Amino acid sequence: MKIKKDFVLRQVAGSWMAVPIGAMAGEMGGLIALNGTAADIWNILQDDHTEDEVVDILLMHYEAERSQIQENVHDFITELRQKGMLEE
């Protein structure tokens, strides 16, 4: 899975924002704020990765338990799916 081409990540006033572009801009109706970890996941998903691959990549950069990273990744990916932001 990966982020659809209809979205870009931008830093606005020190905060990360997912910005819909093109036709998706009218459908989404605004920006989506992301924390730093969500922005890292977003950047990983610019390329095609499985959920487990995302977890493995984050484990190289964060000092956290695998189970905590898995939960955070799963929750964020679920949200992206619900909003129609992923290519599966």
Stockholm file with secondary structure:
# STOCKHOLM 1.0

chainA/1-88         MKIKKDFVLRQVAGSWMAVPIGAMAGEMGGLIALNGTAADIWNILQDDHTEDEVVDILLMHYEAERSQIQENVHDFITELRQKGMLEE
#=GR chainA/1-88 SS CEECTTEEEEEETTEEEEEECTHHHHHHCSCEEECHHHHHHHHHTTSCCCHHHHHHHHHTTCCSCHHHHHHHHHHHHHHHHHTTCEEC
#=GC SS_cons        CEECTTEEEEEETTEEEEEECTHHHHHHCSCEEECHHHHHHHHHTTSCCCHHHHHHHHHTTCCSCHHHHHHHHHHHHHHHHHTTCEEC
//
